[in-house]
Amino acid sequence: MAQLIVRNLEPSVKARLQRRARRHGRSMEQEARDILTNAVRNESDSRGGLGTEIAALFAGIGLDEEIPEVRGHSLALERFKS
């Protein structure tokens, strides 16, 4: 397993981390490990490419027809004129 050293941590952050670890009944190291694991798990599961993220934003809005892919300005103008 890899190791991570965190330097220059503010004393108040360390104290809050210690209190949080005590509340959860574990060591400060385990608490920090859990926080980091959850942070990157949530980020990596939801991220895709830009197109994937845009599609997810507009999923389920009720479009009934395909939206044609448009590449180039002249093609875009021709499709919107008709």
Backbone bond lengths (Angstrom), bond angles and torsions (degrees), N, CA, C in turn:
res aa  C-N    CA-C-N  psi(-1)  N-CA   C-N-CA  omega(-1)  CA-C   N-CA-C  phi
1 M - - - 1.444 - - 1.529 109.58 -
2 A 1.308 115.00 150.08 1.467 121.39 179.93 1.524 110.63 -81.60
3 Q 1.315 115.38 159.63 1.462 121.91 176.77 1.514 109.28 -119.92
4 L 1.318 115.31 150.61 1.456 121.67 179.17 1.524 107.81 -134.67
5 I 1.308 116.52 129.49 1.458 121.47 176.02 1.520 107.67 -109.95
6 V 1.312 116.19 128.02 1.465 120.99 179.21 1.525 107.16 -107.75
7 R 1.299 115.68 116.65 1.471 121.19 -179.16 1.533 109.57 -102.40
8 N 1.319 114.80 159.58 1.474 122.85 174.84 1.525 112.98 58.50
9 L 1.313 116.62 36.90 1.457 121.22 176.29 1.530 108.51 -77.06
10 E 1.293 116.97 130.63 1.467 120.62 -179.99 1.524 109.48 -61.93
11 P 1.317 117.02 139.98 1.468 120.01 -179.73 1.536 113.16 -56.46
12 S 1.314 117.29 -36.07 1.469 119.16 179.91 1.531 111.44 -67.63
13 V 1.323 116.89 -33.88 1.471 120.41 177.70 1.521 109.30 -67.83
14 K 1.326 115.69 -43.77 1.468 119.93 178.64 1.534 110.20 -60.60
15 A 1.315 117.00 -44.37 1.467 120.79 -179.55 1.527 111.13 -62.59
16 R 1.327 116.85 -42.16 1.475 119.72 179.06 1.524 110.97 -66.78
17 L 1.337 116.73 -37.66 1.459 120.34 177.26 1.525 110.64 -64.29
18 Q 1.334 116.73 -40.70 1.466 120.18 177.52 1.525 111.13 -62.82
19 R 1.327 117.45 -44.18 1.467 120.64 178.81 1.527 110.89 -62.92
20 R 1.326 115.93 -42.61 1.468 119.98 179.36 1.531 110.54 -62.48
21 A 1.324 116.73 -42.34 1.468 120.79 178.85 1.527 110.66 -62.23
22 R 1.337 117.35 -43.20 1.472 120.69 177.90 1.520 111.10 -60.86
23 R 1.346 116.45 -42.63 1.479 119.73 178.81 1.515 111.89 -59.85
24 H 1.331 116.55 -35.25 1.465 121.30 -178.73 1.529 112.17 -91.29
25 G 1.318 117.08 -0.44 1.457 121.00 176.37 1.518 114.39 69.57
26 R 1.308 117.07 37.82 1.466 120.08 178.65 1.521 110.78 -143.42
27 S 1.323 114.71 173.24 1.465 119.87 -179.12 1.531 109.98 -72.12
28 M 1.328 114.64 161.74 1.460 119.56 177.34 1.528 110.22 -63.55
29 E 1.333 116.48 -36.38 1.465 120.42 178.21 1.523 111.29 -63.27
30 Q 1.330 116.62 -44.73 1.470 119.84 178.55 1.526 111.22 -65.10
31 E 1.315 116.43 -37.62 1.468 120.10 178.86 1.523 110.24 -63.63
32 A 1.335 117.09 -45.67 1.465 120.93 178.74 1.526 110.45 -62.84
33 R 1.330 116.62 -40.63 1.468 121.02 179.00 1.533 110.45 -61.94
34 D 1.324 116.18 -42.63 1.466 120.52 179.52 1.529 111.51 -65.57
35 I 1.319 117.07 -42.15 1.467 121.44 178.64 1.526 110.22 -60.94
36 L 1.330 116.53 -47.36 1.464 120.42 -179.28 1.521 111.80 -65.29
37 T 1.330 116.89 -42.92 1.470 120.75 179.53 1.518 111.11 -60.03
38 N 1.325 116.73 -46.87 1.471 120.14 179.77 1.523 112.10 -65.61
39 A 1.307 117.30 -36.66 1.469 120.81 -178.96 1.524 111.10 -63.73
40 V 1.317 117.67 -46.45 1.467 118.84 -178.01 1.517 112.01 -79.29
41 R 1.314 118.45 -27.93 1.471 120.81 177.06 1.526 109.39 -64.48
42 N 1.313 117.27 -46.65 1.461 120.64 -179.66 1.523 111.33 -63.83
43 E 1.306 116.87 -37.28 1.459 120.27 -179.76 1.515 111.61 -71.03
44 S 1.323 117.59 -47.11 1.458 120.15 -174.09 1.520 112.46 -71.57
45 D 1.333 119.04 -30.72 1.455 120.45 -179.36 1.520 112.21 -70.47
46 S 1.313 116.83 -32.77 1.458 119.11 -173.32 1.518 113.31 -93.76
47 R 1.303 118.07 -9.83 1.460 119.39 -173.95 1.516 111.54 -94.50
48 G 1.290 115.14 136.79 1.447 122.23 172.07 1.514 106.20 -135.82
49 G 1.295 116.68 -157.02 1.448 119.51 173.85 1.518 110.28 -73.50
50 L 1.304 115.99 175.07 1.457 120.63 -179.34 1.524 111.11 -59.93
51 G 1.328 116.68 -43.78 1.463 120.26 178.73 1.518 112.43 -60.65
52 T 1.314 116.84 -40.27 1.466 121.78 178.59 1.521 110.32 -63.15
53 E 1.324 116.19 -43.73 1.460 119.63 -179.75 1.528 111.71 -66.12
54 I 1.334 117.27 -40.61 1.467 120.81 178.51 1.527 109.81 -65.59
55 A 1.334 116.97 -44.33 1.465 120.70 178.56 1.527 111.10 -59.40
56 A 1.326 117.03 -40.11 1.461 120.60 179.20 1.521 111.37 -64.80
57 L 1.335 117.05 -35.98 1.462 120.25 178.90 1.527 112.37 -62.79
58 F 1.340 116.00 -35.53 1.455 120.31 -174.74 1.525 113.40 -105.01
59 A 1.315 118.10 8.24 1.461 121.66 -179.83 1.526 109.68 -64.32
60 G 1.311 115.62 137.98 1.455 120.91 174.20 1.512 115.57 76.45
61 I 1.338 119.23 23.95 1.461 119.47 179.99 1.522 112.04 -91.15
62 G 1.335 117.18 -2.91 1.454 119.82 172.17 1.512 116.41 92.44
63 L 1.306 120.39 28.21 1.460 120.90 174.76 1.519 109.12 -71.57
64 D 1.338 116.06 136.52 1.455 120.32 -178.26 1.514 113.56 -100.87
65 E 1.308 119.06 -13.99 1.451 120.62 -177.89 1.522 110.65 -130.15
66 E 1.331 115.02 155.83 1.456 121.14 178.90 1.524 110.19 -65.54
67 I 1.301 116.12 144.32 1.460 121.44 173.30 1.515 106.19 -98.57
68 P 1.340 118.37 119.88 1.467 119.70 -177.04 1.525 111.30 -68.26
69 E 1.313 114.79 144.83 1.459 119.68 176.05 1.514 108.28 -76.42
70 V 1.306 117.03 132.57 1.460 121.42 -176.80 1.525 108.22 -119.50
71 R 1.322 115.48 125.65 1.471 120.70 177.67 1.515 108.02 -126.98
72 G 1.288 118.81 123.81 1.467 122.86 178.41 1.510 111.80 93.88
73 H 1.318 116.75 147.61 1.458 121.46 -175.32 1.521 113.30 -70.23
74 S 1.338 118.70 -42.27 1.459 119.64 -176.79 1.523 110.87 -65.12
75 L 1.318 117.75 -40.49 1.453 121.42 178.50 1.531 110.64 -64.43
76 A 1.304 115.41 -39.88 1.469 119.59 179.71 1.521 110.44 -63.15
77 L 1.318 118.24 -42.64 1.448 121.03 -179.80 1.522 111.44 -66.32
78 E 1.342 118.01 -40.83 1.460 121.84 180.00 1.533 110.96 -62.36
79 R 1.304 118.03 -40.78 1.474 121.21 -177.94 1.532 110.92 -69.73
80 F 1.307 117.74 -34.28 1.455 119.99 -178.64 1.518 111.82 -80.15
81 K 1.347 119.28 -21.89 1.455 121.69 179.39 1.522 111.05 -75.84
82 S 1.320 116.89 -32.21 1.465 118.87 -176.51 1.494 114.29 -87.42
